[in-house]
Amino acid sequence: MDKILFYGMTGEKMCFQHVLMNALDLHADGKNVQIIFEGASVKLVPLFEQEQNALYAKAKSSGLIAGVCLACSKVLGVYDEVLKSGLSLLDDMNGHAGMKRYVNMGYSVISM
C-alpha cells in the first residue's frame, strides 16, 4: 500500500487529528499520501487555520492536502474561510469531492 487517500468525514477535531498524524507518519515513511476534507470535516479547516494547528500546517506545507469539498463547504457555511485557506475546492462528483480519481490511480482509500 504505497498510495493512500485519507477521505476525512468526521467533524470531530480529535478524530481528524488522527487522520493528520497517520498521513504524516506514512508520508515520512515514503508513502504517497493525500487527504481530502469531505462532509463535516470541512468545518475543521477554519478552526485549524485559526489555531495554527501544527499537524494541519505540516500536512498543508508538505502538499498532503488534496482539497476540500466545495458543496459541503457551502452547505456548512465555511466556504469563505476555506477559500481563504488557499486549499483547492473539489467538486468532481456532483459538486462533492470524489474518490474515483484516486482509486483509478491505484490509491487505497481510508475513510475516517
N, CA, C and O atoms as a GROMACS GRO file, in nm:
protein
  448
    1MET      N    1   0.086  -0.118   0.000
    1MET     CA    2   0.000   0.000   0.000
    1MET      C    3   0.090   0.124   0.000
    1MET      O    4   0.123   0.178   0.106
    2ASP      N    5   0.130   0.167  -0.118
    2ASP     CA    6   0.219   0.282  -0.129
    2ASP      C    7   0.148   0.412  -0.161
    2ASP      O    8   0.207   0.520  -0.152
    3LYS      N    9   0.020   0.404  -0.199
    3LYS     CA   10  -0.060   0.522  -0.227
    3LYS      C   11  -0.184   0.517  -0.140
    3LYS      O   12  -0.264   0.424  -0.149
    4ILE      N   13  -0.199   0.618  -0.055
    4ILE     CA   14  -0.311   0.618   0.039
    4ILE      C   15  -0.383   0.751   0.034
    4ILE      O   16  -0.322   0.858   0.040
    5LEU      N   17  -0.516   0.744   0.022
    5LEU     CA   18  -0.601   0.862   0.030
    5LEU      C   19  -0.678   0.855   0.161
    5LEU      O   20  -0.753   0.760   0.184
    6PHE      N   21  -0.660   0.955   0.246
    6PHE     CA   22  -0.743   0.969   0.365
    6PHE      C   23  -0.861   1.057   0.328
    6PHE      O   24  -0.844   1.174   0.294
    7TYR      N   25  -0.979   1.000   0.334
    7TYR     CA   26  -1.103   1.068   0.299
    7TYR      C   27  -1.171   1.101   0.430
    7TYR      O   28  -1.250   1.022   0.483
    8GLY      N   29  -1.141   1.220   0.483
    8GLY     CA   30  -1.188   1.259   0.614
    8GLY      C   31  -1.333   1.304   0.611
    8GLY      O   32  -1.370   1.392   0.534
    9MET      N   33  -1.416   1.243   0.695
    9MET     CA   34  -1.558   1.277   0.700
    9MET      C   35  -1.598   1.340   0.833
    9MET      O   36  -1.692   1.419   0.838
   10THR      N   37  -1.530   1.305   0.939
   10THR     CA   38  -1.572   1.346   1.071
   10THR      C   39  -1.541   1.493   1.100
   10THR      O   40  -1.437   1.545   1.060
   11GLY      N   41  -1.632   1.557   1.168
   11GLY     CA   42  -1.611   1.695   1.208
   11GLY      C   43  -1.553   1.707   1.348
   11GLY      O   44  -1.541   1.817   1.402
   12GLU      N   45  -1.518   1.594   1.407
   12GLU     CA   46  -1.460   1.594   1.541
   12GLU      C   47  -1.309   1.617   1.531
   12GLU      O   48  -1.238   1.540   1.466
   13LYS      N   49  -1.263   1.722   1.594
   13LYS     CA   50  -1.122   1.760   1.585
   13LYS      C   51  -1.029   1.646   1.625
   13LYS      O   52  -0.933   1.616   1.553
   14MET      N   53  -1.055   1.583   1.738
   14MET     CA   54  -0.965   1.477   1.786
   14MET      C   55  -0.956   1.363   1.686
   14MET      O   56  -0.848   1.309   1.664
   15CYS      N   57  -1.069   1.325   1.626
   15CYS     CA   58  -1.066   1.219   1.526
   15CYS      C   59  -0.986   1.260   1.403
   15CYS      O   60  -0.907   1.181   1.351
   16PHE      N   61  -1.005   1.383   1.358
   16PHE     CA   62  -0.933   1.426   1.238
   16PHE      C   63  -0.784   1.444   1.266
   16PHE      O   64  -0.702   1.432   1.175
   17GLN      N   65  -0.749   1.472   1.391
   17GLN     CA   66  -0.607   1.479   1.426
   17GLN      C   67  -0.539   1.346   1.393
   17GLN      O   68  -0.423   1.344   1.352
   18HIS      N   69  -0.612   1.236   1.410
   18HIS     CA   70  -0.555   1.105   1.379
   18HIS      C   71  -0.537   1.085   1.228
   18HIS      O   72  -0.444   1.018   1.185
   19VAL      N   73  -0.625   1.143   1.149
   19VAL     CA   74  -0.605   1.143   1.003
   19VAL      C   75  -0.472   1.213   0.973
   19VAL      O   76  -0.390   1.160   0.898
   20LEU      N   77  -0.452   1.330   1.031
   20LEU     CA   78  -0.330   1.407   1.005
   20LEU      C   79  -0.206   1.333   1.054
   20LEU      O   80  -0.105   1.328   0.983
   21MET      N   81  -0.213   1.277   1.174
   21MET     CA   82  -0.097   1.204   1.228
   21MET      C   83  -0.060   1.085   1.142
   21MET      O   84   0.057   1.063   1.111
   22ASN      N   85  -0.160   1.007   1.103
   22ASN     CA   86  -0.133   0.890   1.019
   22ASN      C   87  -0.080   0.930   0.882
   22ASN      O   88   0.012   0.867   0.830
   23ALA      N   89  -0.138   1.033   0.824
   23ALA     CA   90  -0.092   1.079   0.692
   23ALA      C   91   0.054   1.125   0.699
   23ALA      O   92   0.134   1.090   0.613
   24LEU      N   93   0.087   1.201   0.801
   24LEU     CA   94   0.225   1.249   0.816
   24LEU      C   95   0.321   1.134   0.844
   24LEU      O   96   0.433   1.133   0.792
   25ASP      N   97   0.279   1.038   0.925
   25ASP     CA   98   0.363   0.923   0.957
   25ASP      C   99   0.390   0.839   0.833
   25ASP      O  100   0.504   0.799   0.810
   26LEU      N  101   0.288   0.813   0.754
   26LEU     CA  102   0.306   0.735   0.632
   26LEU      C  103   0.388   0.811   0.528
   26LEU      O  104   0.470   0.753   0.457
   27HIS      N  105   0.366   0.941   0.520
   27HIS     CA  106   0.444   1.025   0.429
   27HIS      C  107   0.592   1.020   0.467
   27HIS      O  108   0.678   1.012   0.380
   28ALA      N  109   0.620   1.027   0.595
   28ALA     CA  110   0.759   1.021   0.643
   28ALA      C  111   0.824   0.887   0.608
   28ALA      O  112   0.946   0.878   0.598
   29ASP      N  113   0.742   0.784   0.591
   29ASP     CA  114   0.790   0.651   0.556
   29ASP      C  115   0.800   0.634   0.404
   29ASP      O  116   0.828   0.524   0.356
   30GLY      N  117   0.778   0.742   0.330
   30GLY     CA  118   0.794   0.736   0.185
   30GLY      C  119   0.669   0.703   0.106
   30GLY      O  120   0.675   0.684  -0.016
   31LYS      N  121   0.556   0.695   0.173
   31LYS     CA  122   0.431   0.665   0.103
   31LYS      C  123   0.374   0.790   0.036
   31LYS      O  124   0.398   0.902   0.082
   32ASN      N  125   0.300   0.769  -0.071
   32ASN     CA  126   0.231   0.877  -0.142
   32ASN      C  127   0.096   0.894  -0.075
   32ASN      O  128   0.008   0.809  -0.088
   33VAL      N  129   0.079   1.004  -0.002
   33VAL     CA  130  -0.040   1.024   0.080
   33VAL      C  131  -0.112   1.152   0.039
   33VAL      O  132  -0.049   1.254   0.011
   34GLN      N  133  -0.245   1.144   0.036
   34GLN     CA  134  -0.328   1.261   0.012
   34GLN      C  135  -0.442   1.260   0.113
   34GLN      O  136  -0.484   1.155   0.161
   35ILE      N  137  -0.493   1.381   0.143
   35ILE     CA  138  -0.603   1.398   0.238
   35ILE      C  139  -0.711   1.481   0.170
   35ILE      O  140  -0.683   1.584   0.108
   36ILE      N  141  -0.836   1.436   0.183
   36ILE     CA  142  -0.949   1.514   0.137
   36ILE      C  143  -1.040   1.543   0.256
   36ILE      O  144  -1.075   1.452   0.332
   37PHE      N  145  -1.077   1.670   0.272
   37PHE     CA  146  -1.176   1.710   0.371
   37PHE      C  147  -1.313   1.701   0.304
   37PHE      O  148  -1.340   1.774   0.208
   38GLU      N  149  -1.398   1.615   0.353
   38GLU     CA  150  -1.532   1.593   0.298
   38GLU      C  151  -1.631   1.590   0.414
   38GLU      O  152  -1.591   1.570   0.528
   39GLY      N  153  -1.757   1.609   0.384
   39GLY     CA  154  -1.858   1.603   0.489
   39GLY      C  155  -1.833   1.705   0.598
   39GLY      O  156  -1.789   1.817   0.571
   40ALA      N  157  -1.861   1.666   0.722
   40ALA     CA  158  -1.848   1.757   0.836
   40ALA      C  159  -1.705   1.803   0.861
   40ALA      O  160  -1.684   1.904   0.928
   41SER      N  161  -1.607   1.731   0.809
   41SER     CA  162  -1.467   1.769   0.833
   41SER      C  163  -1.431   1.905   0.772
   41SER      O  164  -1.334   1.967   0.814
   42VAL      N  165  -1.509   1.951   0.675
   42VAL     CA  166  -1.477   2.081   0.613
   42VAL      C  167  -1.482   2.194   0.716
   42VAL      O  168  -1.415   2.295   0.700
   43LYS      N  169  -1.561   2.176   0.822
   43LYS     CA  170  -1.572   2.278   0.926
   43LYS      C  171  -1.442   2.291   1.006
   43LYS      O  172  -1.423   2.390   1.077
   44LEU      N  173  -1.354   2.192   0.996
   44LEU     CA  174  -1.229   2.196   1.071
   44LEU      C  175  -1.123   2.285   1.005
   44LEU      O  176  -1.031   2.332   1.072
   45VAL      N  177  -1.135   2.307   0.875
   45VAL     CA  178  -1.034   2.388   0.806
   45VAL      C  179  -1.022   2.526   0.869
   45VAL      O  180  -0.910   2.566   0.903
   46PRO      N  181  -1.130   2.602   0.887
   46PRO     CA  182  -1.116   2.734   0.951
   46PRO      C  183  -1.062   2.725   1.093
   46PRO      O  184  -0.985   2.811   1.136
   47LEU      N  185  -1.103   2.622   1.166
   47LEU     CA  186  -1.053   2.603   1.302
   47LEU      C  187  -0.903   2.578   1.302
   47LEU      O  188  -0.829   2.641   1.377
   48PHE      N  189  -0.858   2.486   1.218
   48PHE     CA  190  -0.715   2.455   1.210
   48PHE      C  191  -0.635   2.578   1.166
   48PHE      O  192  -0.525   2.602   1.216
   49GLU      N  193  -0.690   2.654   1.072
   49GLU     CA  194  -0.622   2.776   1.026
   49GLU      C  195  -0.612   2.877   1.141
   49GLU      O  196  -0.505   2.934   1.164
   50GLN      N  197  -0.721   2.898   1.211
   50GLN     CA  198  -0.725   2.998   1.318
   50GLN      C  199  -0.629   2.962   1.432
   50GLN      O  200  -0.557   3.049   1.481
   51GLU      N  201  -0.629   2.837   1.472
   51GLU     CA  202  -0.544   2.797   1.585
   51GLU      C  203  -0.402   2.763   1.542
   51GLU      O  204  -0.318   2.728   1.625
   52GLN      N  205  -0.375   2.773   1.414
   52GLN     CA  206  -0.244   2.740   1.359
   52GLN      C  207  -0.201   2.601   1.405
   52GLN      O  208  -0.090   2.581   1.455
   53ASN      N  209  -0.292   2.506   1.387
   53ASN     CA  210  -0.270   2.367   1.426
   53ASN      C  211  -0.144   2.312   1.361
   53ASN      O  212  -0.130   2.315   1.239
   54ALA      N  213  -0.053   2.262   1.441
   54ALA     CA  214   0.079   2.218   1.392
   54ALA      C  215   0.070   2.101   1.295
   54ALA      O  216   0.140   2.099   1.194
   55LEU      N  217  -0.015   2.002   1.326
   55LEU     CA  218  -0.027   1.886   1.236
   55LEU      C  219  -0.086   1.927   1.102
   55LEU      O  220  -0.037   1.886   0.997
   56TYR      N  221  -0.190   2.006   1.107
   56TYR     CA  222  -0.254   2.057   0.985
   56TYR      C  223  -0.155   2.139   0.903
   56TYR      O  224  -0.144   2.121   0.782
   57ALA      N  225  -0.082   2.229   0.970
   57ALA     CA  226   0.014   2.315   0.900
   57ALA      C  227   0.123   2.231   0.832
   57ALA      O  228   0.164   2.261   0.720
   58LYS      N  229   0.168   2.127   0.900
   58LYS     CA  230   0.273   2.042   0.841
   58LYS      C  231   0.218   1.964   0.722
   58LYS      O  232   0.285   1.951   0.620
   59ALA      N  233   0.096   1.911   0.735
   59ALA     CA  234   0.035   1.838   0.623
   59ALA      C  235   0.013   1.931   0.504
   59ALA      O  236   0.035   1.894   0.389
   60LYS      N  237  -0.032   2.052   0.534
   60LYS     CA  238  -0.057   2.151   0.428
   60LYS      C  239   0.073   2.190   0.358
   60LYS      O  240   0.080   2.192   0.235
   61SER      N  241   0.175   2.222   0.436
   61SER     CA  242   0.302   2.265   0.376
   61SER      C  243   0.374   2.151   0.304
   61SER      O  244   0.457   2.175   0.216
   62SER      N  245   0.342   2.027   0.341
   62SER     CA  246   0.401   1.910   0.275
   62SER      C  247   0.326   1.870   0.149
   62SER      O  248   0.365   1.776   0.080
   63GLY      N  249   0.217   1.941   0.119
   63GLY     CA  250   0.140   1.911  -0.001
   63GLY      C  251   0.053   1.788   0.011
   63GLY      O  252   0.016   1.727  -0.090
   64LEU      N  253   0.018   1.749   0.134
   64LEU     CA  254  -0.061   1.628   0.153
   64LEU      C  255  -0.211   1.650   0.141
   64LEU      O  256  -0.287   1.554   0.128
   65ILE      N  257  -0.255   1.775   0.146
   65ILE     CA  258  -0.398   1.802   0.141
   65ILE      C  259  -0.441   1.826  -0.004
   65ILE      O  260  -0.409   1.928  -0.064
   66ALA      N  261  -0.514   1.729  -0.057
   66ALA     CA  262  -0.561   1.737  -0.195
   66ALA      C  263  -0.665   1.846  -0.211
   66ALA      O  264  -0.670   1.914  -0.314
   67GLY      N  265  -0.750   1.863  -0.107
   67GLY     CA  266  -0.850   1.967  -0.115
   67GLY      C  267  -0.967   1.945  -0.021
   67GLY      O  268  -0.966   1.858   0.065
   68VAL      N  269  -1.068   2.030  -0.042
   68VAL     CA  270  -1.184   2.038   0.046
   68VAL      C  271  -1.309   2.034  -0.041
   68VAL      O  272  -1.312   2.094  -0.149
   69CYS      N  273  -1.410   1.964   0.004
   69CYS     CA  274  -1.535   1.953  -0.070
   69CYS      C  275  -1.602   2.090  -0.086
   69CYS      O  276  -1.628   2.159   0.012
   70LEU      N  277  -1.629   2.126  -0.209
   70LEU     CA  278  -1.694   2.253  -0.239
   70LEU      C  279  -1.838   2.256  -0.187
   70LEU      O  280  -1.876   2.351  -0.118
   71ALA      N  281  -1.916   2.155  -0.219
   71ALA     CA  282  -2.057   2.154  -0.180
   71ALA      C  283  -2.073   2.157  -0.028
   71ALA      O  284  -2.154   2.234   0.024
   72CYS      N  285  -1.998   2.076   0.041
   72CYS     CA  286  -2.009   2.072   0.188
   72CYS      C  287  -1.962   2.203   0.250
   72CYS      O  288  -2.018   2.247   0.350
   73SER      N  289  -1.862   2.264   0.191
   73SER     CA  290  -1.815   2.394   0.242
   73SER      C  291  -1.925   2.498   0.233
   73SER      O  292  -1.942   2.580   0.324
   74LYS      N  293  -2.000   2.495   0.124
   74LYS     CA  294  -2.110   2.590   0.107
   74LYS      C  295  -2.226   2.558   0.201
   74LYS      O  296  -2.278   2.646   0.269
   75VAL      N  297  -2.266   2.432   0.204
   75VAL     CA  298  -2.380   2.392   0.286
   75VAL      C  299  -2.353   2.414   0.435
   75VAL      O  300  -2.443   2.452   0.510
   76LEU      N  301  -2.230   2.389   0.476
   76LEU     CA  302  -2.197   2.401   0.619
   76LEU      C  303  -2.145   2.540   0.657
   76LEU      O  304  -2.102   2.560   0.770
   77GLY      N  305  -2.151   2.634   0.564
   77GLY     CA  306  -2.124   2.774   0.594
   77GLY      C  307  -1.979   2.813   0.617
   77GLY      O  308  -1.951   2.911   0.686
   78VAL      N  309  -1.886   2.736   0.558
   78VAL     CA  310  -1.744   2.769   0.576
   78VAL      C  311  -1.672   2.798   0.443
   78VAL      O  312  -1.550   2.802   0.438
   79TYR      N  313  -1.750   2.816   0.338
   79TYR     CA  314  -1.693   2.836   0.205
   79TYR      C  315  -1.590   2.950   0.202
   79TYR      O  316  -1.479   2.931   0.153
   80ASP      N  317  -1.626   3.067   0.255
   80ASP     CA  318  -1.534   3.182   0.250
   80ASP      C  319  -1.406   3.155   0.327
   80ASP      O  320  -1.297   3.191   0.281
   81GLU      N  321  -1.417   3.091   0.443
   81GLU     CA  322  -1.298   3.061   0.523
   81GLU      C  323  -1.209   2.958   0.453
   81GLU      O  324  -1.087   2.969   0.455
   82VAL      N  325  -1.272   2.857   0.392
   82VAL     CA  326  -1.196   2.756   0.319
   82VAL      C  327  -1.125   2.821   0.201
   82VAL      O  328  -1.008   2.791   0.173
   83LEU      N  329  -1.194   2.909   0.132
   83LEU     CA  330  -1.134   2.981   0.020
   83LEU      C  331  -1.009   3.057   0.066
   83LEU      O  332  -0.907   3.055  -0.003
   84LYS      N  333  -1.017   3.123   0.180
   84LYS     CA  334  -0.904   3.198   0.235
   84LYS      C  335  -0.786   3.108   0.271
   84LYS      O  336  -0.672   3.154   0.275
   85SER      N  337  -0.812   2.982   0.298
   85SER     CA  338  -0.705   2.889   0.338
   85SER      C  339  -0.609   2.860   0.223
   85SER      O  340  -0.495   2.818   0.245
   86GLY      N  341  -0.656   2.882   0.101
   86GLY     CA  342  -0.572   2.853  -0.015
   86GLY      C  343  -0.579   2.708  -0.062
   86GLY      O  344  -0.516   2.672  -0.160
   87LEU      N  345  -0.655   2.626   0.009
   87LEU     CA  346  -0.670   2.487  -0.032
   87LEU      C  347  -0.762   2.477  -0.153
   87LEU      O  348  -0.849   2.562  -0.173
   88SER      N  349  -0.742   2.375  -0.233
   88SER     CA  350  -0.827   2.353  -0.350
   88SER      C  351  -0.966   2.312  -0.308
   88SER      O  352  -0.984   2.235  -0.213
   89LEU      N  353  -1.065   2.365  -0.378
   89LEU     CA  354  -1.204   2.323  -0.359
   89LEU      C  355  -1.234   2.217  -0.463
   89LEU      O  356  -1.215   2.239  -0.583
   90LEU      N  357  -1.280   2.101  -0.418
   90LEU     CA  358  -1.302   1.987  -0.505
   90LEU      C  359  -1.451   1.966  -0.530
   90LEU      O  360  -1.532   1.972  -0.437
   91ASP      N  361  -1.486   1.942  -0.656
   91ASP     CA  362  -1.628   1.928  -0.690
   91ASP      C  363  -1.650   1.828  -0.803
   91ASP      O  364  -1.748   1.839  -0.877
   92ASP      N  365  -1.562   1.731  -0.817
   92ASP     CA  366  -1.564   1.639  -0.930
   92ASP      C  367  -1.675   1.533  -0.925
   92ASP      O  368  -1.693   1.459  -1.022
   93MET      N  369  -1.750   1.524  -0.814
   93MET     CA  370  -1.855   1.424  -0.801
   93MET      C  371  -1.986   1.494  -0.763
   93MET      O  372  -2.022   1.501  -0.645
   94ASN      N  373  -2.055   1.546  -0.863
   94ASN     CA  374  -2.181   1.617  -0.839
   94ASN      C  375  -2.166   1.729  -0.737
   94ASN      O  376  -2.253   1.748  -0.652
   95GLY      N  377  -2.056   1.803  -0.745
   95GLY     CA  378  -2.031   1.913  -0.654
   95GLY      C  379  -1.952   1.875  -0.530
   95GLY      O  380  -1.910   1.962  -0.454
   96HIS      N  381  -1.933   1.746  -0.509
   96HIS     CA  382  -1.859   1.696  -0.392
   96HIS      C  383  -1.722   1.644  -0.436
   96HIS      O  384  -1.695   1.628  -0.555
   97ALA      N  385  -1.638   1.617  -0.338
   97ALA     CA  386  -1.504   1.563  -0.364
   97ALA      C  387  -1.512   1.412  -0.377
   97ALA      O  388  -1.541   1.342  -0.280
   98GLY      N  389  -1.487   1.362  -0.496
   98GLY     CA  390  -1.496   1.219  -0.520
   98GLY      C  391  -1.367   1.144  -0.494
   98GLY      O  392  -1.260   1.203  -0.484
   99MET      N  393  -1.380   1.013  -0.482
   99MET     CA  394  -1.266   0.923  -0.462
   99MET      C  395  -1.219   0.860  -0.592
   99MET      O  396  -1.106   0.813  -0.601
  100LYS      N  397  -1.306   0.858  -0.692
  100LYS     CA  398  -1.281   0.780  -0.813
  100LYS      C  399  -1.144   0.808  -0.876
  100LYS      O  400  -1.073   0.715  -0.914
  101ARG      N  401  -1.109   0.934  -0.887
  101ARG     CA  402  -0.980   0.971  -0.947
  101ARG      C  403  -0.864   0.900  -0.876
  101ARG      O  404  -0.772   0.850  -0.941
  102TYR      N  405  -0.871   0.896  -0.744
  102TYR     CA  406  -0.764   0.834  -0.667
  102TYR      C  407  -0.768   0.682  -0.676
  102TYR      O  408  -0.663   0.618  -0.684
  103VAL      N  409  -0.885   0.624  -0.674
  103VAL     CA  410  -0.899   0.480  -0.690
  103VAL      C  411  -0.842   0.439  -0.826
  103VAL      O  412  -0.770   0.340  -0.836
  104ASN      N  413  -0.876   0.515  -0.930
  104ASN     CA  414  -0.825   0.484  -1.064
  104ASN      C  415  -0.674   0.499  -1.075
  104ASN      O  416  -0.612   0.440  -1.164
  105MET      N  417  -0.613   0.576  -0.985
  105MET     CA  418  -0.467   0.592  -0.984
  105MET      C  419  -0.400   0.492  -0.889
  105MET      O  420  -0.279   0.500  -0.867
  106GLY      N  421  -0.479   0.399  -0.834
  106GLY     CA  422  -0.420   0.295  -0.751
  106GLY      C  423  -0.409   0.327  -0.602
  106GLY      O  424  -0.339   0.256  -0.529
  107TYR      N  425  -0.476   0.432  -0.557
  107TYR     CA  426  -0.474   0.466  -0.414
  107TYR      C  427  -0.565   0.372  -0.336
  107TYR      O  428  -0.672   0.334  -0.384
  108SER      N  429  -0.523   0.336  -0.218
  108SER     CA  430  -0.611   0.272  -0.121
  108SER      C  431  -0.680   0.385  -0.046
  108SER      O  432  -0.616   0.483  -0.010
  109VAL      N  433  -0.810   0.371  -0.024
  109VAL     CA  434  -0.888   0.476   0.041
  109VAL      C  435  -0.918   0.436   0.185
  109VAL      O  436  -0.968   0.327   0.213
  110ILE      N  437  -0.887   0.528   0.275
  110ILE     CA  438  -0.921   0.511   0.416
  110ILE      C  439  -1.011   0.626   0.453
  110ILE      O  440  -0.973   0.743   0.442
  111SER      N  441  -1.133   0.593   0.496
  111SER     CA  442  -1.228   0.698   0.535
  111SER      C  443  -1.240   0.697   0.686
  111SER      O  444  -1.266   0.594   0.749
  112MET      N  445  -1.220   0.814   0.743
  112MET     CA  446  -1.227   0.827   0.889
  112MET      C  447  -1.313   0.947   0.923
  112MET      O  448  -1.332   0.977   1.041
   0.00000   0.00000   0.00000
